[in-house]
Amino acid sequence: MKILIVEDDLTSRMVLQEYLKSFGLAHIAVNGKEAVDAVRSSLEINEPYNLICMDIMMPDMDGQQALRDIRTLEETFDITFTYGAKIIMTSALSDMRNKFSAFSGLCNGYLTKPIHREQLLEELNTQGLC
């Protein structure tokens, strides 16, 4: 599985890398702009990401905007939501407004920090990734 972890906090990145290491190599982006650039590059070489774990609160471009931009990029490559990357938002924000915005932007799942291994594995199973 090709994985992209989008997280500006070093500890959160390391935790997600540890949890996901048995599923494949994880690339890292520290903000939404880097995430969109990484997704664009992967689509251009026809090696799209299978899973993207993305924080919401990040510098330069937040996760909500990056989510919308990634889905738009996939559309330009004729990839429908059903066949696009599974995007799981991983955020300290647990309010309904942020959750609604994420699902409106076509995320596949939403996990509230701190992320626990069992909770992530359950979400991966729900998304058909394990």
C-alpha positions as CSV (number, residue, x, y, z in Angstrom):
1,M,0.0,0.0,0.0
2,K,1.2,3.5,-0.8
3,I,0.7,5.8,2.1
4,L,0.9,9.6,2.7
5,I,1.0,10.9,6.3
6,V,0.2,14.6,6.4
7,E,1.0,16.0,9.8
8,D,2.9,19.0,11.1
9,D,3.5,17.5,14.6
10,L,6.6,15.3,14.8
11,T,5.2,13.0,17.5
12,S,2.0,12.4,15.7
13,R,3.9,11.6,12.4
14,M,6.1,9.1,14.2
15,V,3.1,7.4,15.9
16,L,1.3,7.1,12.6
17,Q,4.4,5.8,10.8
18,E,4.9,3.2,13.5
19,Y,1.2,2.0,13.3
20,L,1.3,1.9,9.5
21,K,4.8,0.4,8.8
22,S,3.5,-3.1,8.3
23,F,1.2,-1.9,5.5
24,G,3.7,-0.2,3.3
25,L,6.1,2.7,3.0
26,A,4.8,6.0,4.2
27,H,5.7,9.3,2.6
28,I,5.5,12.4,4.7
29,A,4.1,15.9,4.2
30,V,4.1,18.5,6.9
31,N,1.3,20.7,5.5
32,G,-1.5,20.7,3.1
33,K,0.4,22.3,0.3
34,E,3.1,19.6,0.4
35,A,0.3,16.9,0.5
36,V,-1.3,18.3,-2.7
37,D,2.0,18.5,-4.4
38,A,2.8,14.9,-3.4
39,V,-0.6,13.6,-4.6
40,R,-0.1,15.5,-7.9
41,S,3.3,14.0,-8.5
42,S,2.0,10.5,-7.7
43,L,-0.9,10.9,-10.1
44,E,1.4,12.2,-12.8
45,I,3.5,9.0,-12.7
46,N,0.4,6.8,-12.3
47,E,1.3,5.6,-8.8
48,P,-1.5,7.1,-6.7
49,Y,-1.6,6.9,-2.9
50,N,-3.9,4.2,-1.5
51,L,-4.2,5.9,1.9
52,I,-3.8,9.4,3.1
53,C,-3.9,10.2,6.8
54,M,-4.3,14.0,7.2
55,D,-4.4,16.4,10.1
56,I,-6.7,19.5,9.8
57,M,-4.8,22.2,11.7
58,M,-1.5,22.8,9.7
59,P,0.4,25.8,8.5
60,D,0.4,27.1,4.9
61,M,-2.7,25.1,3.9
62,D,-5.0,23.3,6.3
63,G,-6.2,19.7,5.9
64,Q,-9.8,20.7,4.9
65,Q,-8.5,22.7,1.9
66,A,-5.9,20.0,1.0
67,L,-8.7,17.4,1.1
68,R,-10.8,19.4,-1.4
69,D,-7.8,20.1,-3.6
70,I,-6.8,16.4,-3.6
71,R,-10.3,15.3,-4.7
72,T,-10.3,18.0,-7.4
73,L,-6.9,16.7,-8.6
74,E,-8.2,13.1,-8.7
75,E,-11.1,14.3,-10.8
76,T,-8.8,15.9,-13.3
77,F,-7.1,12.5,-13.7
78,D,-10.5,10.9,-14.2
79,I,-10.4,9.2,-10.8
80,T,-13.8,9.1,-9.1
81,F,-14.2,9.4,-5.4
82,T,-15.0,5.6,-5.2
83,Y,-11.6,4.8,-6.7
84,G,-9.5,7.6,-5.2
85,A,-7.3,7.5,-2.2
86,K,-8.9,6.6,1.1
87,I,-8.4,9.8,3.1
88,I,-8.7,9.6,6.8
89,M,-8.7,12.9,8.7
90,T,-6.7,12.6,12.0
91,S,-7.4,15.7,14.1
92,A,-7.6,17.0,17.6
93,L,-10.8,18.8,16.5
94,S,-13.8,16.7,17.4
95,D,-16.6,19.3,16.8
96,M,-19.4,18.5,14.4
97,R,-18.6,21.5,12.2
98,N,-15.1,20.2,11.3
99,K,-16.4,16.6,10.9
100,F,-19.2,17.8,8.6
101,S,-16.7,19.9,6.6
102,A,-14.4,16.9,6.2
103,F,-17.1,14.5,5.1
104,S,-18.5,17.2,2.8
105,G,-15.0,17.4,1.3
106,L,-15.3,13.6,0.6
107,C,-13.0,12.2,3.3
108,N,-13.5,8.5,4.0
109,G,-13.0,8.6,7.7
110,Y,-12.3,10.8,10.7
111,L,-10.3,9.9,13.8
112,T,-9.9,12.1,16.8
113,K,-6.5,12.4,18.4
114,P,-4.9,10.9,20.2
115,I,-5.0,8.1,17.7
116,H,-4.8,4.6,19.1
117,R,-3.5,1.6,17.1
118,E,-6.7,-0.4,17.5
119,Q,-8.9,2.6,16.3
120,L,-6.7,3.1,13.2
121,L,-6.7,-0.6,12.4
122,E,-10.5,-0.7,12.7
123,E,-10.8,2.3,10.3
124,L,-8.4,0.7,7.8
125,N,-10.6,-2.5,8.0
126,T,-13.7,-0.4,7.4
127,Q,-12.1,1.2,4.4
128,G,-11.1,-2.3,3.0
129,L,-7.4,-1.6,3.4
130,C,-6.6,-4.6,5.6
